[in-house]
């Protein structure tokens, strides 16, 4: 178990300690208004933890507090891990960013694209461009999520069992085959749409590497980085540390326990979802972000080369446009003016356009239960936030946290 604690005087790494305590005050306000069950925030600079803020309950009904070793469902914070896995295979020469994925996943050999109609009666046309590896990494493949509920194809996904997660009972191979039978929203590479692309990317990692995704993660990423409490299921002996999952009560907004989805992380899943299946601790995910901010290396263990990390943290949207311009599906939990998308992360291109205190070059992502992280290579800052409230659009936590962290950075 990684012991996560403050290990530097904030002033030694350029933070004002009193200003950092505004983080605690702000999110304690959420608890006082009974809007969050509990939270944990971690602020790091130059590899040192400068601030830990934690309060509230990991399990309200059991009266169990949030602690530094609490286990969290990180949902889409799984995606950067899967993206790192794919880029490790690129570095090994086993696959190239421009390769059609049908080379390994023949079910995607003849994708068809939505051309009009309704979910019941839909017209499609052949794709003019194959889905390539970089399309999966950048969410420009034409795939979607059923929960978007903005397009007829989203409804087709829901009808096939793909709403918040993958269709029940399917393993990752079965998920890939089922998704391949569904139409694309648009021609690959022509737009951006947040999607199940990273689940398909996970299947690609399996086929190219010859290992199941859980085994690849465990042997090639988690063990080398010392992330021993991260996986697709919490250790049976640690289930009491797995936080309960909540949604806002439709009337009072108080955290309402969601035991159905709360089963995630308690049992071995049928599908190792590279898009959203992991549970982790703050200490473990801190190790992952430290590897990212250090250009792919941590404590003598190198997963990726620095040039690869720079490429991943560069906006790949055509013409360098932002997600608000190029993206089909927006996100209400955070505006994306000034943010592009790289190979697995959002990328901040223009802080002025984004109206943020953050640095250009910051890369980040978050999870459905309101977790979030970002990496700022320019300032050597990493930030983590954990809670368990679905959906992540409930409150503007990510925007607020950015302002709270950067207003405390004084040197």
Secondary structure, 3 states (H helix, E strand, C coil): CCCCCCCCCHHHHCECHHHHHHHHHHHHHHHHCCCCCEEEEEEEECCEEEEEEEEEEEECCCCEECCCCCEEECHHHHHHHHHHHHHHHHHCCCCCCCCEHHHCCHHHCCCEEEEEECCCCEEEEECCCCCEHHHHHHCCCCCCCHHHCCCHHHHHHHHCCCCCCCCCCCCHHHHHHHHHCCCECCCCCCCECCCCHHHHHHHHHHHHHCCCHHHHHHHHHHHHHCCCCCECCCCHHHHHHECCCEEECCCCCCEEECHHHHCCCCCCCCCCCCCCCCEEEHHHHHHHHHHHHCCCEECCEECCCHHHHHHHCCCCCHHHCCHHHHECCCCCCCCCCCEEECCCCEEECCHHHHCCCCCCCCEEEECCCCCEEEEECCCCEEEEEECCEECCCCCCHHHHHHHHHHCCECC
